[in-house]
Amino acid sequence: MKASSVLQSEQSAEELGKQAHTMLLRFVGGEKLEPLTGLQVKITNGNYGDTQKNFGAFTIDNSGTIKVSLPIAHYDLHLKSDKELPYLDVEALSERL
């Protein structure tokens, strides 16, 4: 299904995709859902190689948050850390939702 067939506005899907939307992304882990301070996040879109677009590299602040402005699309997040990251058990996550 094309995105334009489900839009409830006069804007085309292409016009809507070009508009930047600001979002706060929060990264937490471990049993206590602690902020992953210092985590490095790279945001990309598209296939690997020449067609991949890089939307920036960010470092998570003390609250575990980054603020990004991106057009509507699908993105890949690439995480890198100098230290071992605490995991979040899938069962624990589902219990909290």
PEJO-V86057 format. One line per field, one symbol per residue. phi: phi as a letter, one per 30 degrees, with the letter a starting at -180 (. if undefined). psi: psi as a letter, one per 40 degrees, with the letter a starting at -180 (. if undefined). A space follows every 50 residues. Layout:
phi->???
psi->???
This chain:
phi->.ddddcdcbdddddddddddbcbccccbaidchdeceidcbccbbjddjd ddccckcbcdddcibbcbbbddacbccccbbdbdcdcbeeddddddd
psi->hiddeeifieiidddddehhhhihhhhiiidefihghehhhhhihaiiad ehhheihihhadeeiihihiihahihhhhhieihiiihhdddddde.
